[in-house]
Amino acid sequence: MTNFNPENKAVLDEMLLGNPLVRAGKMFGFPAYYAGDKLCICLYEEGVGVKLPEKTAADLLADDPNVIPFRPMGRNTMRAWVQINVSRSEDYQRYEPVFEESIRHVLTLQGKR
């Protein structure tokens, strides 16, 4: 089993779990966050995987050096997912608008928003 950074989890818990639309869960045994019934954000190794609209994902991949394609457990790239890697856990706070977009997007896909 690959590990995750518990400091990243503490920062994301603080940002996300106060939102009544988000609940904690697991993905492949890793801490994760769900909007409605669907996964939207997850911790993986030293980074955070995020499901986004395809255009947003493509823009982040093109413009942000902290963003790479999300390939959990050596699998193929997950469509419309990115992985954000920062050197300090608190730097995830500047990605709060990205996390909020993920939550809205996943709820919209479920017809819940």
Secondary structure, 3 states (H helix, E strand, C coil): CCCECHHHHHHHHHHHCCCCCEEEEEECCEEEEEECCEEEEEEEECEEEEECCHHHHHHHHHHCCCEEECCHHHCCCCCCEEEECCCCHHHHHHHHHHHHHHHHHHHHHCCCC
